[in-house]
C-alpha cells in the first residue's frame, strides 16, 4: 500500500454515495422554525448564557446545537452529558462518536458536573449519558455518583436522568435507582419496534427499552418515567399510535415526540416531515391514553421543556408544544 487515500467510489454521473445522499437531503418545510424568547424568558435566557460564557461551561444544548436552546434556557432547563463524548454503540440517527473501548471514566466528573449545574443557575437539570457497554454495570454506579453529587450541591434543582438501557441489566438499574433523589427517570425507545434494526444499534431494541422503563417504575413507583419517539425514520402514523400505547401499558408517565433531523449525509436519511397538525393529533391521542404530560411537535427533543413537563404531570394543565413559546 502506498498510504495514499483512495478516491471514493463514484457512479455514472460522477457523484459518490455520500454526495448523492447530500444532494437528495430533504429541505426543511417552511413551518419548521423556532421562536426567540421575549420578556422574562429573554432575561432568564441571558442570565443562563452569561453564566455559561463566564465560567466556560459546556452543555448538550450547545454541543448538539439544539434548536430549543433559547426556549429551554429561558425556562431554566439545561441538559448535560456524562461518561464521555464517545459511545460504544452505533445508532444510525446519532451524531455522537462511536468507539469500542472508550477512555476510562473521569473520577472528577461528578464534582465538576455539580459545579457546572451550580454555576449555570438553572432550576431543572437533565443529565444524559452515552452507552458504556464495556463496563460491568454499564456505567450505573458512575451515573449515580454524578446525580448524587449534583443533588448534594444543588438540592433545590430538579433532576431528570435520561439513561441508557444499561444492557438490559435490571441489577444495574436497581443499583442506580435505589434511594436516589430523582424526579424523572427517562429512557428513549427512539423509534417504533419494526425499525429497530434500521435506526438503532443491534444491541438496542424496543422490547429491551420497554422492560427497562417498566422495571424502573416497579423499583421506584414514586419517580415519573419518560420516553421519546422520533418520527421521520420510516414509520407510519398507526405505528406511532401503537408505540404510544405500548409505552402507556408499561406505565410510562411522560412522552415526547419530535421530528428526526439527520446530523449529516452519512446518517439515516429523513423519510418524511409530518405536518404540525399531525403532531397535534398525536399530542391529544397520547393524553387520551393517560400520559400525565406530553410534549409533541416538530422541534421537540427528549429533554424539551423538561421542568415544565414535570410540573404539568404534577399539577395538571397542558403545555404548548408548537407555536409561540410565550403562550406558556
WONORVEN-V648424 format. One record per residue. N is the residue number from 0. RES is the residue in three letters. NEAR is the number of other ideal C-beta (glycine too) atoms within 8 Angstrom. Layout:
n->N res->RES near->NEAR
n->N res->RES near->NEAR
This chain:
n->0 res->UNK near->2
n->1 res->UNK near->3
n->2 res->UNK near->3
n->3 res->UNK near->4
n->4 res->UNK near->3
n->5 res->UNK near->4
n->6 res->UNK near->5
n->7 res->UNK near->7
n->8 res->UNK near->6
n->9 res->UNK near->7
n->10 res->UNK near->9
n->11 res->UNK near->3
n->12 res->UNK near->4
n->13 res->UNK near->5
n->14 res->UNK near->8
n->15 res->UNK near->9
n->16 res->UNK near->8
n->17 res->UNK near->9
n->18 res->UNK near->9
n->19 res->UNK near->10
n->20 res->UNK near->11
n->21 res->UNK near->8
n->22 res->UNK near->7
n->23 res->UNK near->7
n->24 res->UNK near->10
n->25 res->UNK near->7
n->26 res->UNK near->4
n->27 res->UNK near->5
n->28 res->UNK near->6
n->29 res->UNK near->3
n->30 res->UNK near->7
n->31 res->UNK near->9
n->32 res->UNK near->4
n->33 res->UNK near->8
n->34 res->UNK near->9
n->35 res->UNK near->6
n->36 res->UNK near->13
n->37 res->UNK near->6
n->38 res->UNK near->7
n->39 res->UNK near->5
n->40 res->UNK near->14
n->41 res->UNK near->11
n->42 res->UNK near->8
n->43 res->UNK near->13
n->44 res->UNK near->12
n->45 res->UNK near->8
n->46 res->UNK near->9
n->47 res->UNK near->15
n->48 res->UNK near->9
n->49 res->UNK near->8
n->50 res->UNK near->12
n->51 res->UNK near->12
n->52 res->UNK near->7
n->53 res->UNK near->6
n->54 res->UNK near->9
n->55 res->UNK near->6
n->56 res->UNK near->9
n->57 res->UNK near->6
n->58 res->UNK near->12
n->59 res->UNK near->11
n->60 res->UNK near->12
n->61 res->UNK near->10
n->62 res->UNK near->8
n->63 res->UNK near->7
n->64 res->UNK near->6
n->65 res->UNK near->11
n->66 res->UNK near->6
n->67 res->UNK near->13
n->68 res->UNK near->10
n->69 res->UNK near->12
n->70 res->UNK near->14
n->71 res->UNK near->16
n->72 res->UNK near->15
n->73 res->UNK near->13
n->74 res->UNK near->12
n->75 res->UNK near->10
n->76 res->UNK near->16
n->77 res->UNK near->14
n->78 res->UNK near->16
n->79 res->UNK near->13
n->80 res->UNK near->11
n->81 res->UNK near->12
n->82 res->UNK near->11
n->83 res->UNK near->10
n->84 res->UNK near->6
n->85 res->UNK near->11
n->86 res->UNK near->12
n->87 res->UNK near->12
n->88 res->UNK near->11
n->89 res->UNK near->6
n->90 res->UNK near->10
n->91 res->UNK near->9
n->92 res->UNK near->13
n->93 res->UNK near->8
n->94 res->UNK near->6
n->95 res->UNK near->8
n->96 res->UNK near->6
n->97 res->UNK near->8
n->98 res->UNK near->8
n->99 res->UNK near->4
n->100 res->UNK near->4
n->101 res->UNK near->10
n->102 res->UNK near->4
n->103 res->UNK near->3
n->104 res->UNK near->10
n->105 res->UNK near->7
n->106 res->UNK near->4
n->107 res->UNK near->6
n->108 res->UNK near->12
n->109 res->UNK near->12
n->110 res->UNK near->8
n->111 res->UNK near->9
n->112 res->UNK near->14
n->113 res->UNK near->13
n->114 res->UNK near->9
n->115 res->UNK near->13
n->116 res->UNK near->15
n->117 res->UNK near->9
n->118 res->UNK near->9
n->119 res->UNK near->13
n->120 res->UNK near->7
n->121 res->UNK near->12
n->122 res->UNK near->8
n->123 res->UNK near->14
n->124 res->UNK near->15
n->125 res->UNK near->14
n->126 res->UNK near->17
n->127 res->UNK near->12
n->128 res->UNK near->13
n->129 res->UNK near->13
n->130 res->UNK near->12
n->131 res->UNK near->15
n->132 res->UNK near->9
n->133 res->UNK near->7
n->134 res->UNK near->9
n->135 res->UNK near->3
n->136 res->UNK near->11
n->137 res->UNK near->13
n->138 res->UNK near->14
n->139 res->UNK near->13
n->140 res->UNK near->9
n->141 res->UNK near->14
n->142 res->UNK near->15
n->143 res->UNK near->11
n->144 res->UNK near->9
n->145 res->UNK near->13
n->146 res->UNK near->14
n->147 res->UNK near->11
n->148 res->UNK near->12
n->149 res->UNK near->16
n->150 res->UNK near->11
n->151 res->UNK near->8
n->152 res->UNK near->10
n->153 res->UNK near->11
n->154 res->UNK near->7
n->155 res->UNK near->4
n->156 res->UNK near->12
n->157 res->UNK near->9
n->158 res->UNK near->14
n->159 res->UNK near->17
n->160 res->UNK near->13
n->161 res->UNK near->13
n->162 res->UNK near->13
n->163 res->UNK near->10
n->164 res->UNK near->11
n->165 res->UNK near->14
n->166 res->UNK near->8
n->167 res->UNK near->8
n->168 res->UNK near->10
n->169 res->UNK near->9
n->170 res->UNK near->7
n->171 res->UNK near->12
n->172 res->UNK near->14
n->173 res->UNK near->9
n->174 res->UNK near->11
n->175 res->UNK near->13
n->176 res->UNK near->13
n->177 res->UNK near->7
n->178 res->UNK near->3
n->179 res->UNK near->10
n->180 res->UNK near->7
n->181 res->UNK near->12
n->182 res->UNK near->8
n->183 res->UNK near->14
n->184 res->UNK near->14
n->185 res->UNK near->16
n->186 res->UNK near->15
n->187 res->UNK near->10
n->188 res->UNK near->12
n->189 res->UNK near->12
n->190 res->UNK near->14
n->191 res->UNK near->11
n->192 res->UNK near->11
n->193 res->UNK near->6
n->194 res->UNK near->12
n->195 res->UNK near->11
n->196 res->UNK near->6
n->197 res->UNK near->10
n->198 res->UNK near->14
n->199 res->UNK near->15
n->200 res->UNK near->8
n->201 res->UNK near->5
n->202 res->UNK near->6
n->203 res->UNK near->12
n->204 res->UNK near->8
n->205 res->UNK near->12
n->206 res->UNK near->7
n->207 res->UNK near->10
n->208 res->UNK near->15
n->209 res->UNK near->12
n->210 res->UNK near->10
n->211 res->UNK near->15
n->212 res->UNK near->15
n->213 res->UNK near->10
n->214 res->UNK near->10
n->215 res->UNK near->14
n->216 res->UNK near->13
n->217 res->UNK near->6
n->218 res->UNK near->9
n->219 res->UNK near->10
n->220 res->UNK near->5
n->221 res->UNK near->3
n->222 res->UNK near->12
n->223 res->UNK near->11
n->224 res->UNK near->16
n->225 res->UNK near->16
n->226 res->UNK near->15
n->227 res->UNK near->14
n->228 res->UNK near->16
n->229 res->UNK near->13
n->230 res->UNK near->12
n->231 res->UNK near->11
n->232 res->UNK near->14
n->233 res->UNK near->6
n->234 res->UNK near->13
n->235 res->UNK near->5
n->236 res->UNK near->8
n->237 res->UNK near->6
n->238 res->UNK near->11
n->239 res->UNK near->14
n->240 res->UNK near->10
n->241 res->UNK near->9
n->242 res->UNK near->14
n->243 res->UNK near->15
n->244 res->UNK near->9
n->245 res->UNK near->11
n->246 res->UNK near->13
n->247 res->UNK near->12
n->248 res->UNK near->6
n->249 res->UNK near->11
n->250 res->UNK near->9
n->251 res->UNK near->13
n->252 res->UNK near->10
n->253 res->UNK near->17
n->254 res->UNK near->16
n->255 res->UNK near->16
n->256 res->UNK near->17
n->257 res->UNK near->16
n->258 res->UNK near->12
n->259 res->UNK near->11
n->260 res->UNK near->6
n->261 res->UNK near->11
n->262 res->UNK near->7
n->263 res->UNK near->6
n->264 res->UNK near->9
n->265 res->UNK near->5
n->266 res->UNK near->11
n->267 res->UNK near->10
n->268 res->UNK near->9
n->269 res->UNK near->12
n->270 res->UNK near->7
n->271 res->UNK near->6
n->272 res->UNK near->11
n->273 res->UNK near->10
n->274 res->UNK near->7
n->275 res->UNK near->9
n->276 res->UNK near->6
n->277 res->UNK near->9
n->278 res->UNK near->16
n->279 res->UNK near->10
n->280 res->UNK near->8
n->281 res->UNK near->13
n->282 res->UNK near->13
n->283 res->UNK near->8
n->284 res->UNK near->10
n->285 res->UNK near->14
n->286 res->UNK near->10
n->287 res->UNK near->6
n->288 res->UNK near->9
n->289 res->UNK near->6
n->290 res->UNK near->13
n->291 res->UNK near->8
n->292 res->UNK near->12
n->293 res->UNK near->14
n->294 res->UNK near->13
n->295 res->UNK near->15
n->296 res->UNK near->12
n->297 res->UNK near->12
n->298 res->UNK near->12
n->299 res->UNK near->14
n->300 res->UNK near->10
n->301 res->UNK near->10
n->302 res->UNK near->13
n->303 res->UNK near->15
n->304 res->UNK near->13
n->305 res->UNK near->14
n->306 res->UNK near->12
n->307 res->UNK near->11
n->308 res->UNK near->15
n->309 res->UNK near->16
n->310 res->UNK near->8
n->311 res->UNK near->13
n->312 res->UNK near->11
n->313 res->UNK near->5
n->314 res->UNK near->6
n->315 res->UNK near->3
n->316 res->UNK near->5
n->317 res->UNK near->6
n->318 res->UNK near->12
n->319 res->UNK near->9
n->320 res->UNK near->12
n->321 res->UNK near->10
n->322 res->UNK near->6
n->323 res->UNK near->6
n->324 res->UNK near->12
n->325 res->UNK near->9
n->326 res->UNK near->6
n->327 res->UNK near->7
